[in-house]
Amino acid sequence: MKRLIPITLAALLLTGCGSPVNATPSVGPSQIKLPIVSSGEMPKYKRVVALADGSAEIVASLGFKDYLVGRDIASTMPELKNIPVDTDAHQVSVERVLTQKPDLILIDSNTSPTSALNTLKQTGIKIVSIPSSFSLANIPVKEAAIANALGVMKAADLLKRDLVSATFAPSQTKVVFLYLRGTASIYLVGGKGSGADSILEKIGVRDVGAENLKTPFTALSAEALIKMNPDVILLMTKGLDSVGGISGLVSLPGIAQTSAGKRRAIVTVDDSLLLSFGPRTAPMLPLLRNAIDKVAK
């Protein structure tokens, strides 16, 4: 028995510290209740089609879900299931929008195609372009732009408080965000400006991708990933599915040689939630931190 002890210790050192994680925590829309404020204001418009990414979610959170007659496909929370989706494969359906007789349409730089937008502009319907959000700092700006379009700035001030109040104890857990679309052969590592970096910084963990990569996304490299050696790998739910789940993930270059890969320390967040940067972001933060802490143990 004494002779077996050093052999066992050596094996543990070679395979990485800790035991394999038995389950992959996932954060999804069903775990988050959409925050809704009540300012007592009356919007300037009564029939709103929200085509900008996540804008329907913000209109609802400002307290005016009943004014929505159409929405973008990115606003997928259960509270909006009865609001018609006005896009097909992210392309705006002019016919569908016009049947809803909107008096305000919200768009952003991702709303397409241009031909559809030009047709809508010719109708005389009020169209407001709002800024896209790619970080936590952008959320109040986007919310304020939508509130300004509706004429309900008090509601924007109430909604802003939820994000500001969140605080987290610092942790040395090293996390890397991977953006994967295996069916399209897209394998990227999130770096500085990926969007995930602001989230991981806020919840108090280390984003080793942002620490080492100065561009938002870089092609997955086994050498670079092994050097970063994350404790936890963060993915979107569909991204993990696209590579065949955990077994497919660890077969990608460098994954199996990291601490996270050896232990199967993986956390997923629903695709419509992780980088939505809207009202659901604040309640998502503690759930994500808890999931990371769970697999990092």
Secondary structure as UniProt FT lines:
FT   TURN            2..3
FT   HELIX           4..15
FT   STRAND          26..27
FT   HELIX           29..31
FT   STRAND          48..50
FT   TURN            53..54
FT   HELIX           55..59
FT   HELIX           60..64
FT   HELIX           65..67
FT   STRAND          68..71
FT   TURN            73..74
FT   HELIX           78..80
FT   TURN            81..82
FT   STRAND          87..88
FT   TURN            89..90
FT   STRAND          91..92
FT   HELIX           94..99
FT   STRAND          104..107
FT   TURN            109..110
FT   HELIX           114..121
FT   TURN            122..124
FT   STRAND          126..129
FT   TURN            136..137
FT   HELIX           138..150
FT   HELIX           153..164
FT   STRAND          174..181
FT   HELIX           182..184
FT   STRAND          186..190
FT   TURN            192..193
FT   HELIX           196..202
FT   TURN            203..204
FT   STRAND          206..207
FT   HELIX           208..212
FT   STRAND          217..219
FT   HELIX           222..228
FT   STRAND          232..236
FT   HELIX           237..242
FT   TURN            243..244
FT   HELIX           245..249
FT   TURN            250..251
FT   TURN            253..254
FT   HELIX           255..257
FT   HELIX           259..263
FT   STRAND          266..269
FT   HELIX           271..274
FT   TURN            279..280
FT   HELIX           281..296
//
